[in-house]
Amino acid sequence: MTSPQTAGRAADRPSWAPLAIVLIGGFIAFLDFFIANVAIPSIQSDLHASAPETQLVMVGYGAPLCVGLITGGRMGDIFGPRRMFLIGLALFTVSSAACGLAPNIWFLIVARIVQGLSSAMLAPQVLAIVSHVYTGEARGRAFSAYGLMLGLSGLCGQLIGGVLIALDVAGLGWRSVFLVNIPFGLVILALTPRTVPDIRTGAGAKLDLVGAALATVGLAAVVLPLLEGREQGWPLWAWLSLVVAVPLVALFITYQRRLAARGGAPLIDPELFRSRGFTIGITAYFVYFMSMGSFFLLFAIYMQEGRGWAPLASGLLFTTMSAGFFGSSFLAGRIAARIGNQVIALGAGLVAVGYGTVGVIVSQLGTDGTAGWVAPGLLVAGFGMGLVAAPLPAAAMAGVDPKHASSASGVLSTAMEGGAALGVSLVGLVFFGTLGNPPVLDSYPKAFYLSIAVIVAFPLVVTLLVQALPKPATATAGTGQEEGEETGAVEQRVH
């Protein structure tokens, strides 16, 4: 067992190998939601699938991922984040192979469900391992790298998918977007035991099965209508599901509090929410991704359906946003060192300005103007995203006890996925309602512009929420954490 003194000296000379390994694993897991969007038309044609069936290819991944993140995070606290990372990655690699070799649409749907569940095991462990392994300035840099990974997985997903399908390597077509995961998964599986420490903080704890069941059913009752309701015209079952979700979530919260009060080990320890930074942080994270998820989807629809661009060409336009994001990610730490958590407010404000600029320009371009005019707005929005990507999750995780790191990461990831789903559903009401049925080509710019008027409100709310975050005594590179919190991460048991 490594002593606190030895761990402290190691933290002064951190190895970046564990960070690189877990970030690659997290990247392919988060990327797989976005990259598959591009393949949907090819899948539908090749497997002779109906539109509802191909929609299940997306929902089959997104719903289990969102629903399972909290349970997956808690399992990391109990069994160790490295062990759960390896189990999740192994299942993800196998299910990716199954997706790529799927002989029919229902085989693909089932494989995607397994992929989503495996990602729910894997994803929370990335941030948990980062929180355990790195302290002080090193943790700030690690969080910056995590934010960069998360942002690029969303920004580059459509581009990477478009490139793979366009290259049509070995005639694989859409199958390559799933099969590309296999070599990465195998390499990471081989390297993880050699580079990532085996951290154990929940020895003797048991998984709260009742809490896990309540959380799963309650989240499913929320997430499924948000993902499927619009596509099916908001049928009665979707509204009933949302109504039933309210008492289910309330029952889950009550059960967790009572279990903790009698000395049990709840799925989510209520102690987490006694931290104002964590509560405000996950709320801001949820609202922020309401804007990000809806903008990405609706801009892609406008470019591809409203202007007739191919997925690859549309993805290339996103590189402007990626450039802004990549550039500001390296500045976020320096800016945070000067203004603390206000770097998040600055970034969110720039995101709102960028989105608003794109919306105004689209309203003037219509469906045949030069699309390159939207590039400055995308650049500004991307720059703002880079200022939010690392400091916001770092601020939320700053006061979290290391023994709850995986659980907290699971809650944070659930906020991200849930926010994106809710944002798409709410803004989709405006966008698709304006388009009409069937949509008229000239209605796309108006629908997008009106949707942007809603989307920009979300990052503006984030700027207000940031004002309620605790002010750190000393801002450390890109995280906004207090120096005194460095000791917490080195007191864990590392085997």
VOKE-498796 format. One record per residue: x, y, z of N, C-alpha, C, O in turn. Coordinates in pm, whole numbers, plus 50000, padded with zeros to 5 digits. Atoms other than C-alpha are relative to their C-alpha. Layout:
BEGIN
XYZXYZXYZXYZ
...
***
This chain:
BEGIN
500854988050000500005000050000500885012450000501855013250077
499224987850011501355034149906499635009450113498455012050136
500254990949890501735057950200499615013749949499905017049834
500344986550043500365093550190501245008149963501205016349872
498784992550031503935106850196500544996349863500945005149785
499525004450131504965085749898499105004949890499565009449785
500954995150100501795094649714500175014849976500055019549863
499824985650016502425131449783501215003249916501165012349834
498804997550082505945129649638499764996449856500245003149765
500305004150137504635111049334499155010449930499265012349809
500864990050061502065138149282500785011949947500335018949857
499174989050048504895163249240500594997049864500925006249788
499455004050130506165143348941499034990249937499334978349922
501045009350045502985129148796500334993649866500954999849779
499925006750130502975103648519498705003049925497615002049981
501184996950080500635113348238499474987849925498484988749853
500455012150068500315077548113498594995850042497784992649956
501375003749963497205069448324498965009349937497905004849894
500944990450058495535101248199499764997049852498624996749807
500145002850143496235093247834499174987549975498324987349885
500725012750020494925057747869498525001650024497714997549941
501434999249967491625066048040499285010249910498105008649881
500654990250088490985096347817499694994049863498664997149804
500285006750128491265075147503498794991050014497934990649926
501175008549974488815050347655498735008250008497705004449951
501174991449990486425078347745499625006249867498445007949837
500254993650130486805094247402499204990849908498214995249848
500725008950092485695063647206498604996950051497694994449972
501345002649945482765058047446499065011749971497945009649925
500854988350025481435093747418499845002449849498785006749804
500054997950145482285095447047498944991449933498344995349834
500855009750068480145065246968498565004549989497834999849902
501364994850014476915083947030499915009349879498965008549801
500034990050106477785112046788500364994049864499784997749762
499495005250127479625091646524498954991849927498944991349804
501015008650062476675068346465498915008049930498215002749844
501014991650066474425097546367500175000049849499204999249774
499694998850142476165099746031499664987149925499344987449806
500175012950066475725062645960498544995849984498254986049916
501405004249998471935061646009499414997849860498794987449837
500585002550134470945066245640500554987549934499804980049871
499385011950059473425039345528499504987350067499274977250001
500515011649926472255015545801498594996749954498264985049931
501395002150040468625020345703499924993549862499094984749840
500025005450136469385012945338500574985949995499994977049931
499315012850010471774983845389499254988750071499214977450022
500705010349922469734965445654498504999949977497764992850045
501434999550036466354973945498499145002550124498154995750149
500684996949874465234989645825499015011449981499165019749891
500964989050001462285012345890500585011850078501585010450149
499544988149928462705047646026499954998150152500905001750221
500015002349855461545037646379501104990350045501674992050153
498955009549964463995008446379501375006750004502175004350095
498704993250000466945030346283500085010150114501175012750167
500014991249884465875055046552500404992550126501064998050214
499635008249885466245026546801501504997250006502034994250113
498545001550000469885023246695500645011050085501615008750157
499504988949920470455057546852499504999250144500285000750238
500585000749865468085053647147500574988250077500764988950198
499455011949936469475018847216501345002450065501724995150157
498734996449937472805034747298499795010950105500285009850217
500144988549913471725067747453499244997250128499635001950235
500825002549881469045054847691500724991650106500754995750222
499275007649897471085027247865501195007750057501505006550175
498874992049952474055050947886499535009750107500105010350216
500504990049907472055078348057499444993650127499694998450238
500655006649887470095054548280501014992950091500814992150212
499075008249923473115034048389501185007150061501955000950134
498794993049954475675061148468500115000950152501204999550207
499944998749854474725065548834500384986750064501224986350154
499665013349947474815028048905501444996449964502174991050047
498635002750040478035024748705501005007650083502065002450118
499124992249915479595052648906500144994250139501244993550193
499965005849866478655036849238500794987050001501514984150096
499235012550009480085003549124501505003049997502304995050047
498594996149998483365021749065500475003150140501604999650175
499634997349861483365033949425500184987150079501074986150164
499985012449923482714998749554501114990649955501874985550037
499085010150052484834976849326501325005849947502234998349910
498804993650050487445002249220499795005249859499304997949773
500244994350133487355025748921500794993149888500314992249776
499235006750106490135007348734499324987049958499234984049839
500645012850032488344973948756498755002349916498524995249818
501234997350076485044988748634500325006049863499595003649766
499574994650129486865007748361500364988549905499984988749788
499595011450082488354974948235498804991449959498704987149844
501185008050033485064955948254499145007249896498715001249797
500784992350095483194983648078500645000649863499964999449761
499294999150128485874987047810499984986749926499844986449804
500045013250064485964949447745498634997549935498564992949821
501355001650056482174948347698499765009549883499105005949786
500174990350108482314979647484500704995349873500174996949763
499255004850116484934964347255499284988449933499164987949810
500725011550054483004931747215498705004549932498374999849822
501274995450058479694949747154500235008549876499395008749786
499674992550122481384972846900500214990449883499774993149771
499815010150104482464941946707498654994349956498424992149837
501335005250034478894928846727499225010049915498525006049821
500674989750081477554962146592500534999949857499775000349760
499394999550132480014961846305499714987849915499764988649792
500265012550073479154925846210498514996649995498144985849950
501445002849988475384928746263499404995649867499555002549766
500615004950125473484907846003498635006149971498155005749858
501314993950019470164925746059499815011150102500645012950191
500194988049920468714956346228499784996850148500275004250233
500275002949860467514939446548501244994850073501394997050193
498725004049942470894923446608500805012650034501435013550139
499294987549978472374958246573499425007650120500175013250200
500634992849889469854973346815500404994050134500735001250228
499615006749875470604947347083501475002750033501825005250148
498584997249978474354952347035500215014350047501095016950129
499894986049958473884989847072499565001850146500115010050219
500424999549860472034984447401501134995550092501395001750195
498855004849922474994964347532501115010549998501775012850100
499014989250010477304991947406499685011250098500575016250167
500394989249910475325017847600500214996350146500695004550224
499805004649861475394997247921501484999550035501875003250146
498555000849973479144991347889500595014050014501485016250095
499534986249987479715028747836499615005950135500355014050191
500434995249869477735035348154500914994950111501065001450214
499015005049903480235013548342501335007249985502005010150084
498684994650031483255029048172500105015050028501055019550093
499894985450003482495066248148500235006550137501105015250148
499784993149871482205075848520501394997750058501865005750139
498705003349942485535059448597501115009349951502145010950017
498964991350056487485083548375500265011850092501395014150133
499854988449912486845114248588500374995750141501105002950210
499655004949867487075093448906501504996950010502145000550108
498575003250000490555080648815500825012849997501835013950067
499304987250006491655115948725499995006650138501015011950182
500124993849868490375128549063500884993250103501414999850192
499195007649905492215101049252501505001749975502275003550069
498585001150033495535100949070500735013450005501915014050040
499314987250014496245138149026499535010050105498375010250144
500314989849901496405166649276500635013249957501505013649870
499404986950023497175203749274499985004449856498985002849786
499904995050137498375218748948499854988849899499304990949791
500135011450091498585184248790498534996549977498134992849867
501425002950015494895179048858499345010349907498475006849828
500534989750089494135212148687500264996649855499384997949770
499665003850137495965200648376499224987749955498784986849841
500745012350034494275166648390498545003249969497984997749875
501384996050027490825182748412499895007349867498915005749795
500014993150130491715204948117500024989849887499314991449788
499935010450103492625173947917498674992449992498234988749883
501315006749998489355157248026498965008349926498195003149845
500944991250068487355187347913500245000549850499295000949772
499655000150142489225187747582499504987249934498944987749825
500465012850053488455150847529498494999949983497984995649880
501475000350002484775155247611499465008949888498555005049815
500474990950104484345185147383500304995049861499454995849772
499635004650132486225170347091499214987749957498964985649838
500805011850036484225137947110498675004349938498164997649848
501244995150058481095158247039500225007849872499485006249775
499744991550116482605182846794500494992149879500184995549765
499375007450110484495156846589499244987449959499584981149860
500705012650028482005128146597499454999449859499644989449789
500615000050133480155138046283501064999949890500904993449788
498934999450100483375146046096500684986549985500894981749873
499325012950005485095113346188499114989449934499564981549851
500935009550062481985093346099499895002249851499884992749773
500104996950143481695111245766501234995649923501124990549812
498755004150065485355104845684500064984949984500424980049877
499945014650006485135067745767499064994449894499434985349819
500965005050099482035062645556500445003949858500304996149764
499554995550132483475083245268501184991649951501274988549832
498845008150040486725063145270499594985849962500194979649875
500535013350030484745030545270501114989549998501264982049901
498865009249989487775010645386499544985649989498654981250063
500315014150022487604974645259498524997649972498004986749996
501425001450031484034981145149499114998650123497994993650112
500765001949876482874982245513498865010050014497885007350083
501074990049991480775013745471499735004350143500665007650216
500394995549866478825022445788500584991450111500714996050224
499495009149896480254992345972501325004950059501665001550173
498704995349953483625009846002499875009450121500815010450200
500124990949887482215035246252499934992450133500194998150239
500005008349880481795006546500501284991750011501844990450120
498815008749997484714984146403501275007750034502235001750082
498814992149968487195012846446500294999950149501425002650190
499795000449855486685009346823500864988250044501504988850149
499385012449956488184974446833501505001450025501954997850134
498564999049972491924981846791500305009250119501195006350199
499784991149886491705010947035499664993050131500404994150229
500405007049879489834989847288501004989550043501314988450161
499045010549966492314961047270501305005750055501875000450150
498754993849954495344983847311499825005550141500695003750227
500224994149867493825002047609499824989050106500294990450218
500155011349906492804969047772501354994350040501544990450155
498675005549971496424957447747500825009550087501585005150173
499154990249931497944989747882499465004450135500245008350222
500584994849876495514998648161500564993650126500935000850218
499465005949877496704972848420501445004250028501885003850143
498594996249982500294984748364500195014650037501235018450091
499814985649984499685021948388499065006650101499435016550164
501004993749913496545029448592499994993150136499824980950142
499995006249867496725023748971498654994150037497614999149996
501225006649955494205000549132499555006650130500095003750236
500454992049886492335023949367498794993550064497824990149996
501125006049927490065009549635499605009350114500425012050203
500474991249893487985032449855498734994950066498325000150170
501305004449947484775012949914500034985650048499044978450033
499875013849955486044980550064498904996650100498685003950197
501045004649909483224961350232498625005549970497635000450022
501304994250033480464982950086499254990849903499874983449826
500835008050089477564966349905499205009249909498855020449946
500784992150095475704978449600498565000850048497954990650081
501394997549961472334993749690499094995849884498805003649794
500775005550111470214971449467498625006649988498145008949877
501314993450004466894987549564500155014049940499365018149855
499754986750055468315022049495500334999549852499875007949775
499645001550141469805010049166498764997549915498635002949806
501235002950074466424996149058499125012449988498595015449881
500824987950003464585028049154500605010549906499895017049830
499344990250086467175049848981499854996349853499595004849768
500095004550139467095028648666498605002149943498455007449833
501374998650048463315027948637499595014649992498955018949896
500354985849999462935064448732500635007749886499975015649819
499314993250110465555076648486499464995449864499335003549772
500565005050126464165054048213498675006749969498365009549853
501304993550019460735069648267500145014349953499235019849891
499744986450046462295103648203500675000049862500265007349772
499144999550119464845095847932499314994849875499415000949769
500625005950119462825073347699499015009549931499065010749808
500894990450069460055099147635500775011549936500405016349829
499244988950056462675126247581500704996049871500825004149779
499295004650119464535105047326499064995749888499384997349771
500895005850100461545089347151498715007849977498065006249874
501294993350007458585112247219499815008349875498785007149808
500154991450116459215137546943499884992049872499054995049786
500025008150121459915111046679498644993449978498224991449864
501285006850011456585094446756498815009450017497675005050033
501094990449991454575126646777499425001650140498245004850155
500414998949860454415127047160498704992450027497664998350055
501185008349971452015097847208499675000150149500425005450230
500484999949862450075092047529501004993450095501204998150207
499085007049912452635067347667501155009050044501655007750156
498884991249966455345094247657499625009450115500405011450208
500444991049893453325118347869499744992650131500074997550238
500235008049880452245090948110501314996250066501434996250189
498695003649946455865080248148500615011650077501185009550185
499454988249931456925115648242499265002650130499865006950229
500794998149877454095117748495500414989950106500604993450222
499615010749906455045084348654501415002350054501724998250166
498614997749959458695095348669500095008450127501025006750206
499944990949885457895122048931499964992550132500874994450214
499995007449873456845098549216501164989950009501654987150119
498875009449996459565073649115501275006950046501995001550130
498804992549960462325099649147499885004450145500855003950220
500214995949860460795112449472500224988250094500814989850201
499815011949919460715076849609501484996450009501954992550116
498565002850000464355071849509500735009350098501565004750176
499344990349912465445103749690499704996950146500594997250231
500395003249863463475094550002500714987650051501204987350164
499345012549961464905059450008501495002250026502044996850122
498574997449980468465072149969500265007150132501235004050201
499824992649875468055096250259499814991050121500574991750217
500285008849886466555069850489501094989550015501484986050127
498945010049994469205044250398501265006150059501934999650141
498824993349945471985069150474499825003050148500775001950226
500274996549861470305079450801500184988150093500554989850209
499835011749914470385043650930501354993249981501534981650019
498645005050011474025038950840500264990949882501304984349879
499795008350117473585021050508500875006849896501405017649918
499174994850109475435026350180499115002649879498954993849794
500914997150110473055043749939500735001049866501955002649861
499434999050134473595044649564500645013749981501755014749928
499454986450000474095082449588499955005150143498865007150198
499984995149863475215094549928499495014450003500035023049934
500514986349990473135125450022501065010150041500905022150020
498924991249959476365139250163500565007849880501045019049896
499504993250119477365147849805499315013449980499955023249942
500784988050030474605173649781500045010150113499415020750105
499764989949897475625190650104501095009649956501295020150017
498984991250058478435205449897499315009449901498785005149799
500644990150089477125237549741500654999949863499995001749761
499305000250127479795235249475499534988749911499384990549790
500445011550079478655200649367498575002149949498284999649832
501404998150039474945209249365499865010649891499185008449791
500064989450101475395241749174500714995649873500274998549762
499215004550115478005225748949499244990649908499264992349787
500725009450086475835196948829498775006749937498365003249827
501134992650058472885220648780500465008049879499805008049775
499454992250112475025243348562500394990849885500204994249768
499615009850102476365212648378498794995349921498834994249798
501255004450063472825200748308499485010649903499145007549789
500534989250083471705234548174500925002749881500455005249770
499044997550108474895239247969499824990149886499854993949769
500145010250104474385206447785498615000249936498434994349830
501284997850069470765215547712500235008249873499595006049771
499704991950118472215241447475500894992649902500664993149782
499035006550087475085220847340499364988749919499574987849798
500635011350070473035189747255499035004649894499014999249784
501004995350096470245209147085500645007549884500205005949770
499364992550109472545232146886500654990549900500484992149779
499315009450089474625203546746499014993249906499254992349786
500975007450080471565184446628499315009049898499235005649780
500794991550089469605213446482500865006749893500395008849781
499134994350102472575229046305500314989749892500364992949773
499755010750097473345195446142498784997949910498914995949790
501235001750079469695192146032499855011649901499515009449785
500114988550089469695227445890500974998649882500595001149768
499005000850107472915221345693499694988549904499864990049783
500175011950084471995186545566498634999649932498544996349813
501345000750059468235188545511499575013449940498905013949837
500404986950049467805225845469500845005249886500375012749801
499104995150104470825231745248500534988849911501204991449811
499605011250083471465196745111501464996250007501984989949915
498595003549984475005193245242500154985350039499294979750108
499685013749959476545158745278500505000250145501025010450191
499545000449860477365147345635501475003850016501835010550112
498584996849990481105150045566500245015049986501015020850062
499844985650020480825185745436499495007750122500115017450166
500544993749880478645195245732500974998350118501175007650196
499035002549893481165179145967501235008749988501795013050089
498844991450022483995199145810499755014150050500675020750099
500334986649951482185231345896500135000850152500445011450207
499855000449855482235220446260501465001650044501745004550160
498604998649963486045221446247500325014350042501265016650118
499834986249956485765259246285499755001050150500515007450223
500325000249858484115253846621501074992350078501464996350188
498965008049935486695227246706501275008050019501945006750121
498794991949990489515251646635499905009850116500865011450192
500194990949888488075277046877500064992850133500684997650228
500005007949878487495250347139501414995650038501824996750153
498655005149975490985235747103500915011350048501695009650141
499144988949962492655269847125499735005150139500675007350216
500314994449869490805282447432500234990050113500424994150228
499765010049896491275249547618501375001850065501554998950183
498654997949946494945258247658500115013250077501075015350151
499994987249929494085293047787499154999750125499295008450212
500965000449889491385282448034500705000250135500265007150227
499295000549873493895274548310500575013450040500465017450156
499424986949969495645308148286498935010150037499105018150130
501084990649969492385327248280499384996750135499065005750213
500585004049871491025307048573500915004150115500425007450223
499074996149894494175314748772499825014750037500155018850148
500184985749975493285351648741498605003450049498435011950136
501384996249966489495352148767499204988750064498014990450091
500685011049932488655318448925498844994349919498954992549798
501155006450066485235303648847499315009149898498475004549821
500624991050098484275334648647500434996649857499845001449760
499635004850134486115318148358498844992349938498654992549817
501165007550049483015295948331498935009649949498355007449843
500994990150042480715326148315500425006749870499605008949781
499484994150123482955341948051499794990749882499324994849776
500165009750108482935310247844498564998149960498254997849840
501425001950032479175305147871499435012249928498615010849837
500434988050069478615341347770500435000249855499675004349767
499515000650138480775336447460499244989649919498994991549800
500805010150069478845304747374498675006149955498245004049842
501274993650034475605324847385500175009849884499345010349793
499734990550108477125351947164500234992749869499714996749764
499715007750121478425326146917498764993849940498534994749820
501255006050049475125307546893499085010649941498505008749834
500874989350048473205340046858500455005549866499635008449779
499464995150126475515351746581499684990549885499294994849777
500325010050103475035319246389498525000949964498165000349846
501434999250026471265322346427499625011949915498835010649821
500304988050078471155357946294500484998549857499775002149763
499445001650134473405349545999499174990049919498914992349800
500835009950070471315318645910498695006449955498215003549845
501254993550038468185340145910500175008749877499225010749801
499724991750117469845362245649500414991649879500124995349765
499515008550111471425334245442498884992349933498904990249812
501045008650056468285313645399500564986249968501324980750048
499575013550036468915280845217501034999949887501494989249847
499065000250113471255292344940501135010350011501935011449919
498894990649983473565319645078501294992650032501274980550054
498695006049973477265313345139500104995950146500105004350236
500035005249863477405290945446501235003750081501205003350204
498784996449930480945301945529499845011850093500665013750183
500224988449914479505333445689499704996050145499845004250236
500295004149862478525312745994501274996550076501244994850198
498745004449937482185303846063500415008850119500805003250222
499614991949883482925334146290499174997050124499714996350235
500845003349886479945326046510500364986550060500394985050182
499585013249951480995289446533501325001050073501524994350175
498704998349936484545300346620499855005950140500495001250235
500234993849870483325322646904499354990050097499764989050213
500675009949915481005295447038500984989250044500994985250161
499015010149965483815269847024501015005250101501414997950191
499074994049904486165293647205499385000350139500044997250238
500694999949871483585297847480499904986150061500064984550182
500095013849950483115260047508501294995650066501284988750168
498705003949944486815255747571500245005850137500974999950217
499854993749868486605279447869499094993750105499294995650225
500955006449909483735259348020500374985450024500164980150134
499865014650002484795223547940500744994350119500294984350175
499245005349887487405218348213499615006450133499414999150231
500284994049870486625244148485498664996350062498564995450185
501325002849943482925235248523499964986450071499554986050187
499995012649924483295197948606500995000350115500764994050218
499024999049891486375206448814499405007250120499625003150234
500644992749891484385231549019498974991250071498844991850193
500995008949940481635205849073500654989150085500124985350189
499335011249931484105178749181500955004650111501484996350184
498964994849910486305201649396499834995450144500824991650208
500205003549860484715193749732499554985850025499144982450135
500475013849988483875157149666501044991350070502224991550034
499125009549933485345131349903500464989549900499654984549823
499505009950096487615107349706499234986950001499154980349897
500725012849996485565077449825498705000549921498124990149890
501224998550080482575091649633500305004849859499395009149788
499614994050128484535101849322499264993849882498785001049794
500695006550112483005075849089498515003150000497925005549894
501424996749990479475082149217499745014249952498815016749876
500154986050040479895119549176500185001549850499455009149785
499774999550144481265114348826498804994449925498424999549819
501195005750063478265092448743498845009749999498115010749900
501064989949994475865119548859500275011249900499375015949832
499624989350092477785145648660499764995949855499235003649775
500225004950136477715124248346498524998549968498105000849855
501455001050019473995117848395499415013749973498525015249889
500454986350024473455155348415500325004349857499515011049792
499614996750136475315159048087499074993649898498535000449811
500835007250096473375132347900498535004050012497845005849912
501394996049979470045141748057499735014149951498685016849893
500154986450049470575178447982499915000649849499085007849794
500025000250147471335171147617498664994749949498105000149854
501275005950044468215149247585498845009750022497985011349935
501094990649972465935174947752500085012149907499065017149860
499834988650089467405203247546499484997249860498795005449801
500485003850134466765184847220498474999349998497855003749901
501465001449996463185177347326499315013650006498355016149933
500644987049984462335212747436500195008949877499235014549824
499734991650116464055231147152499414993749874499025000849781
500605006950114462785204546910498555003649980498055003649867
501404995850012459225215446988499905012749916498985014249835
500004987550077460075249746847500434997449856499785001949762
499425002250133462185237446555499054992249909498724996949800
500845008550085459975209446424498575005449989497885003049890
501304993750009456815228546507499965010849893498955012749825
499914989650103457995256946283500154994049861499634999349763
499805006450131459065233346004498694995749937498494997049816
501265005250052455605218645972500164985849952501274980449950
499995013950045454685184345841499094998449878497874999449891
498575001750026455785178645573500725013550000500095023849974
499264987449994458555204845609500175006449862500314999649761
499754992350122458945232045349501445004850005501905009250110
498584996750003462525239345240500285013950057501225015750135
499764986349956462255276745304499745002250149500085012750203
500314998449858461095270645661501184996450091501174999550210
498855004249918464445256245778500735011850064500995011350185
499314988849935466205289945832499195006350112499735009450218
500854994049897463235304046025499934990950122500024995750235
500075009549889462945272446237501285000350082501264999950205
498724999749930466645273646318500165013050079500595012850194
499854987049934466615310846400499145000850126499625005350230
500884999749883463625307446636500514990750110500384993750228
499445009449903465265277546803501205006050072501385003950192
498844993749939468445297246863499585009950108500285011550209
500494990749898466405322947053499774993050133499904999250239
500175007949879465665295247304501354994750049501654995050168
498725006249965469105278947294500935009550074501595005550169
499064990749937471035310547388499645002950145500485007550222
500404997649862469025313047710500734990650097501014994350211
499385009949911470695281647850501405004250047501645004150168
498704995549949474325294047859499915012750082500745014850171
500174988149918473085327247996499594996350142500015002850238
500365004949866471495308248285501244994750071501394996550192
498765005249941474865291248341500835011450058501415009950166
499234988749948476535325248382499455004850134500215009350220
500604996249872474075332748662500284989650108500594993150222
499775010649903474485298948832501445000250052501684997250169
498594999649961478275303148838500225009850116501125007950198
499834990249893477835333249067499734993950138500154999450240
500315006449872476545309349336501044989550040500974984050149
498955009649966479615286549322500885005550112501135017650116
499084995349896481895288149628501265005849936501785000449838
498784993950052484865310949569501224993050061501374992750183
498825006949949488135291449596500995009850062501105021250019
498994991549938490835304949821501145002749904501675013849897
498934998850099493415298249551499584992549877499324980549887
500375006750124492555290449188501204992849946502264998749929
498925007750058494685262549049499674996949857498524994649822
500095000450145495285258948681498794993249944498744980949933
501135005050075491965254948516498944993350080497934989250024
500985007449924490105239348806499205008550095498045005550121
500704992049902489205266349051499894993150133498964996150208
500065007249875489935242949343500855006850106501735014850074
499214994849892491305251849681501224991450021501174979350002
498775007649978494855242149763499834989950110500414979150105
500165009149889493725226350084499364986949964499464977350040
500685012250039491735200449893500954989949938500564978649910
499065009150062494875185249747500254987850088500514976950038
499675011049911495365163950057499004988649990499374977050013
501035010350002492095145250012500294988949904500044977249935
499835010250104493085127349695501144990650027501204979849968
498855008949976496305112849836499794991450124500694984050163
500245008149882494675097050140499234987449970498844980150060
500705012250038492985069649940500954988050009502174989550023
499185012250004494165033749936500294997049856499384994749776
499565003450135496185027249622500804987350008501814986550079
499335013049995497204991449562500874998449877501534988149861
***
